[in-house]
Amino acid sequence: MFDMRGGKDLKYSSELPSWARYVHYVLIAFLALIGLAISAFGIYMLVSEDDWFFSLIMIGLGIFVGWMSWGLIGITRFQYEVVMQVELREDGFFTSIQNRKNGEVREELVPFSSMKEVLIARTARKVLTPRNVRSYYILCAQIIMVWTDENGERRYSTFGEEKQENLDSWIARFKQNEVPVYSTQLNLNLIDHPKLVEAYEQIPKIFQDEKAPRFQIGVRVYDTMPEWKSQEMLAREAEKRKRNDVRFFRPIFIGVIAVNFLIALLWMPGWRIEDEMFSDVSPSTELMMINIGFLFLSKAYWRPHVPWYRPLLDTLVIMVAHLFGVTASLLNAPLQAYMFDAVIVENLTLGFFLLCVHGISRLVVYRIIR
């Protein structure tokens, strides 16, 4: 939420310079003018050319750009009205949040005497680069302070750091005040503050004594480590996938099977066949494209652990539905010659393209995970 700056003497603040506020508002105003111009052009096309379709698209696009400008105004206003300050003092970890609009100030000091231990964990920040330059990551540190409040309840405070000299100063100050410091090389990007309560005890830790290697950050890497998840997070994800399968994906898959059976029963026997295949004038290509889209959706090919043979199983199911439908149509009228051969060729083609789509999705998912 807050982009912290500074770091000198371990003092940080989210406050922006005053000139940056005016620059932000000038850029937002320029964006709003673009939206207004797009909408005005759409209205002009509606009045002068009577082009409803294009005019409505332009007016909608202008309204969307204006809505974005309004949202950016709110974000910018929040950045200047709410200021957060963080400091590692001689007596402990201090945080302050000031709302300049209503004058409310919330401060909290976690003294070193209340800290049970400190964990230095790994995080990574992705740096976007031009299209022809490979993107990379900056290794950062997540400082997790474990402490107890006046009621004896365990609490957690966190802070992110990506400058090596600042992190060394943090660790040195903790050790000066006899606070045990531990480290882990796990990537805790997904472990936000609310998840620490359930996840902290599952994190493997190494005591950071004098013989321990330096915890390096600020280093550029091209392949980041996998993001660690607690057992509770994995269980929630599995439960969410199961609910989505039951409520959404499974009914779609059943619908795909039923529709393909009805098409094979009522429509497919009338398609023209040439060289033991459906001809180009038949709607077989359109049906294949629709099946690929709905199978991709209903079987969630984008999930990381979809097996390579999943497209083959889905193709087999669709082929069986087609063969049963075509066979059942014999009760109404005889079939053309080579009908079953055409159905098999059509589904083999479907299987080939499904395998290609699955392979492309694997590459995309791998790229995103990296």
C-alpha positions in Angstrom: 0.0 0.0 0.0 2.8 2.4 0.9 5.9 3.0 -1.2 8.6 3.7 1.4 11.6 6.0 0.7 14.7 7.0 2.5 16.7 4.6 4.6 19.3 6.9 6.0 19.8 6.1 9.7 17.0 3.5 9.2 14.4 6.2 8.8 11.8 5.7 6.1 8.8 7.7 4.9 6.1 7.4 2.2 5.8 11.2 1.9 6.3 12.5 -1.7 7.9 15.8 -2.6 5.4 18.6 -3.2 6.4 19.1 -6.9 5.5 15.4 -7.6 1.8 16.1 -6.7 1.5 18.8 -9.3 3.2 16.6 -11.9 0.7 13.8 -11.1 -2.3 16.1 -11.5 -1.0 17.5 -14.8 -0.6 13.9 -16.2 -4.1 12.9 -14.9 -5.6 16.1 -16.4 -4.0 15.2 -19.8 -5.4 11.7 -19.6 -8.9 13.1 -18.8 -8.7 15.5 -21.8 -7.9 12.5 -24.0 -11.0 10.7 -22.7 -13.1 13.8 -23.3 -11.7 14.1 -26.9 -12.5 10.5 -27.6 -16.1 10.9 -26.3 -16.6 14.1 -28.3 -15.4 12.4 -31.4 -17.9 9.6 -30.8 -20.7 12.1 -30.4 -19.6 13.9 -33.6 -19.7 10.6 -35.6 -23.1 9.9 -34.1 -24.6 13.2 -35.2 -22.9 13.7 -38.5 -22.4 10.2 -39.8 -25.2 8.4 -38.0 -22.8 5.5 -37.2 -24.2 4.1 -34.1 -21.8 1.1 -33.6 -18.6 3.0 -34.0 -19.9 6.1 -32.1 -21.0 4.0 -29.1 -17.6 2.3 -29.0 -15.8 5.7 -29.0 -18.1 7.2 -26.4 -17.7 4.1 -24.1 -13.9 4.2 -24.5 -13.9 7.9 -23.6 -16.0 7.2 -20.5 -13.7 4.4 -19.5 -10.6 6.7 -19.8 -12.5 9.4 -17.8 -13.3 6.8 -15.1 -9.6 5.8 -15.0 -8.7 9.5 -14.5 -11.1 9.8 -11.6 -9.7 6.7 -10.0 -6.1 8.0 -10.3 -7.2 11.2 -8.6 -8.3 9.2 -5.6 -5.1 7.2 -5.5 -3.0 10.4 -5.8 -5.0 12.1 -3.1 -4.6 9.2 -0.7 -0.8 9.2 -1.3 -0.6 12.8 -0.1 -3.2 12.7 2.6 -2.0 9.6 4.4 1.7 9.5 5.3 3.5 6.5 6.9 6.8 6.7 8.7 9.0 3.8 9.8 12.1 3.9 11.9 14.3 1.5 13.8 15.2 3.5 16.8 17.6 2.8 19.6 14.7 1.6 21.7 12.7 -0.4 19.1 10.7 -0.5 15.9 8.5 2.6 15.5 5.7 3.2 13.0 3.5 6.2 12.5 0.5 6.7 10.2 -0.8 10.3 9.8 -4.0 11.3 8.1 -3.5 14.9 7.1 -7.1 15.3 6.2 -8.6 14.7 9.6 -5.5 15.1 11.7 -5.6 11.5 13.0 -2.2 10.0 14.0 -1.6 6.4 14.9 1.8 5.4 16.4 3.2 2.2 17.6 6.5 1.3 19.2 7.7 -2.3 19.5 10.6 -2.2 22.1 13.5 -4.6 21.7 12.6 -6.0 25.1 9.3 -7.3 23.7 10.9 -8.9 20.6 11.2 -12.7 20.9 13.1 -13.1 17.6 13.6 -11.6 14.1 13.4 -13.6 10.8 15.1 -12.3 7.6 13.3 -13.9 4.7 13.7 -13.7 1.0 11.5 -11.8 -1.4 11.9 -10.6 -5.0 10.8 -7.5 -6.9 10.3 -7.9 -10.7 11.7 -5.1 -12.8 9.9 -4.5 -16.1 12.2 -3.9 -19.1 11.7 -3.0 -22.8 10.3 -5.7 -25.0 13.7 -6.7 -26.5 15.4 -6.8 -23.0 14.9 -9.8 -20.7 13.1 -8.8 -17.5 14.9 -9.5 -14.2 14.3 -9.6 -10.4 15.9 -7.7 -7.5 16.4 -9.9 -4.5 15.0 -8.2 -1.4 14.6 -9.0 2.3 11.4 -9.3 4.4 12.2 -8.4 8.0 9.7 -10.2 10.3 9.8 -9.1 14.0 8.1 -11.5 16.4 7.0 -9.8 19.7 4.5 -10.1 22.5 2.1 -7.3 23.5 1.1 -6.3 27.0 -1.5 -9.1 27.1 1.2 -11.7 26.3 -0.2 -12.4 22.8 2.2 -13.0 19.9 2.3 -10.3 17.3 4.1 -9.7 14.1 5.6 -6.6 12.5 7.1 -6.6 9.0 9.2 -4.4 6.8 10.8 -4.8 3.4 14.3 -3.8 2.5 16.3 -4.1 -0.7 19.5 -2.1 0.2 22.4 -4.3 1.5 23.9 -1.6 3.8 20.5 -0.9 5.4 19.9 -4.6 6.0 23.3 -5.0 7.6 22.4 -2.1 9.9 19.1 -3.6 10.9 20.7 -6.9 11.7 23.5 -5.2 13.7 21.0 -3.2 15.7 19.0 -6.3 16.5 22.1 -8.1 17.7 23.2 -5.1 19.8 19.9 -5.4 21.7 20.3 -9.2 22.1 17.4 -10.1 19.8 17.9 -13.5 18.2 18.1 -13.2 14.4 17.2 -16.0 12.1 17.2 -16.3 8.3 15.6 -18.3 5.6 16.2 -18.5 1.8 12.5 -19.3 1.1 10.7 -16.8 -1.1 7.9 -15.4 1.1 6.3 -13.0 -1.5 2.9 -14.6 -0.9 3.1 -14.5 2.9 1.5 -11.2 3.8 1.0 -10.0 7.3 -2.4 -11.8 8.0 -1.0 -15.2 6.9 2.0 -15.0 9.2 0.0 -16.3 12.2 -0.6 -19.6 10.5 2.6 -19.8 8.4 5.4 -18.6 10.7 6.0 -21.8 12.6 6.2 -23.8 9.3 9.1 -21.7 7.9 12.5 -23.4 8.3 15.0 -21.0 10.0 18.7 -20.8 10.4 20.3 -18.9 13.3 22.2 -15.9 12.1 25.3 -16.0 14.2 28.8 -14.6 13.5 29.7 -17.6 11.4 26.6 -17.5 9.2 27.0 -16.2 5.6 25.9 -12.7 4.8 22.3 -12.4 3.7 22.7 -10.8 0.3 20.1 -8.6 -1.2 20.0 -6.0 -4.0 21.3 -8.6 -6.4 19.9 -8.8 -10.0 18.8 -12.3 -11.0 16.9 -13.6 -14.0 15.2 -16.6 -12.4 13.5 -16.1 -9.1 12.9 -18.8 -6.6 9.5 -20.5 -6.3 7.1 -18.7 -4.0 6.6 -20.6 -0.7 3.2 -21.5 0.5 2.1 -22.8 3.9 0.1 -26.0 4.3 -3.1 -24.0 5.0 -2.6 -21.9 1.8 -2.2 -25.1 -0.2 -5.3 -26.6 1.4 -7.3 -23.5 0.7 -6.2 -23.5 -3.0 -7.1 -27.1 -3.4 -10.5 -26.5 -1.8 -11.1 -23.5 -4.1 -10.1 -25.6 -7.2 -12.5 -28.3 -6.0 -15.4 -25.9 -5.6 -14.7 -24.3 -9.0 -14.7 -27.7 -10.6 -18.0 -28.7 -9.0 -19.8 -25.4 -9.5 -18.4 -24.2 -12.8 -16.0 -26.3 -14.8 -17.7 -29.8 -14.4 -21.1 -28.5 -15.6 -19.5 -26.9 -18.6 -17.7 -30.2 -19.5 -20.9 -32.2 -19.2 -22.7 -29.6 -21.4 -19.9 -29.9 -24.0 -20.4 -33.7 -24.1 -24.2 -33.4 -24.3 -24.1 -30.8 -27.1 -21.6 -32.9 -29.1 -23.8 -35.9 -28.8 -26.8 -34.0 -30.0 -24.9 -32.6 -32.9 -23.7 -36.1 -33.9 -27.3 -37.4 -33.6 -29.2 -34.7 -35.3 -26.8 -32.7 -37.6 -23.6 -34.4 -38.3 -25.0 -37.3 -40.4 -26.0 -34.7 -43.0 -22.5 -33.2 -43.4 -20.9 -33.7 -46.8 -17.9 -36.2 -46.8 -15.0 -36.1 -49.3 -12.0 -38.5 -49.2 -13.3 -40.1 -46.0 -13.3 -36.7 -44.2 -15.8 -33.9 -43.7 -15.6 -31.5 -46.5 -14.6 -27.8 -46.2 -18.1 -26.7 -46.6 -19.3 -28.5 -43.5 -19.2 -26.8 -40.1 -16.7 -29.3 -38.7 -13.9 -26.7 -38.5 -16.2 -24.3 -36.5 -17.3 -27.1 -34.2 -13.6 -28.0 -33.6 -12.7 -24.5 -32.7 -15.6 -24.2 -30.3 -14.7 -27.6 -28.7 -11.1 -26.5 -28.2 -12.2 -23.3 -26.4 -14.7 -25.0 -24.1 -12.4 -27.9 -23.3 -9.6 -25.5 -22.5 -12.0 -23.7 -20.2 -13.8 -26.7 -18.6 -10.6 -28.6 -17.9 -8.6 -25.5 -16.8 -5.5 -26.2 -19.0 -3.8 -23.1 -17.5 -3.4 -24.8 -14.2 0.3 -25.6 -13.4 -0.2 -29.4 -12.8 -2.5 -30.4 -15.7 -0.9 -33.7 -17.1 0.3 -33.9 -20.7 -2.2 -36.6 -21.5 -5.3 -34.5 -20.5 -6.0 -33.5 -24.1 -5.9 -37.1 -25.2 -8.5 -38.1 -22.6 -10.8 -35.1 -23.5 -10.5 -36.0 -27.2 -11.4 -39.6 -26.4 -14.5 -38.5 -24.5 -15.7 -36.2 -27.4 -15.0 -39.0 -29.9 -17.1 -41.4 -27.9 -19.9 -38.8 -27.8 -19.8 -38.4 -31.6 -19.7 -42.1 -32.3 -22.6 -42.8 -29.9 -24.6 -39.9 -31.5 -23.9 -41.1 -35.1 -24.8 -44.7 -34.2 -28.0 -43.6 -32.6 -28.9 -41.7 -35.7 -29.2 -45.0 -37.6 -32.6 -45.4 -35.9 -33.8 -42.6 -38.1 -32.0 -43.0 -41.4 -29.0 -44.8 -42.9 -25.6 -43.1 -42.8 -23.4 -42.0 -45.6 -20.4 -44.1 -46.6 -17.3 -43.5 -44.5 -19.2 -41.5 -41.8 -17.4 -43.3 -38.9 -14.1 -42.8 -40.7 -14.8 -39.0 -41.0 -15.8 -38.8 -37.3 -12.5 -40.5 -36.3 -10.4 -38.3 -38.5 -12.2 -35.2 -37.2 -11.5 -36.2 -33.6 -7.9 -37.1 -34.3 -7.4 -33.6 -35.7 -9.1 -32.2 -32.6 -6.7 -34.1 -30.4 -3.7 -32.8 -32.3 -4.8 -29.2 -31.9 -5.7 -29.7 -28.2 -2.2 -31.0 -27.6 -0.8 -27.9 -29.3 -3.0 -25.6 -27.2 -1.9 -27.5 -24.0 1.7 -27.2 -24.9 1.4 -23.5 -25.5 -0.4 -23.0 -22.2 2.4 -24.9 -20.5 5.0 -22.5 -22.0 3.0 -19.5 -21.0 2.4 -20.7 -17.4 6.1 -21.6 -17.1 7.0 -18.1 -18.3 4.6 -16.5 -15.8 5.9 -18.6 -12.9 9.5 -17.7 -13.8 
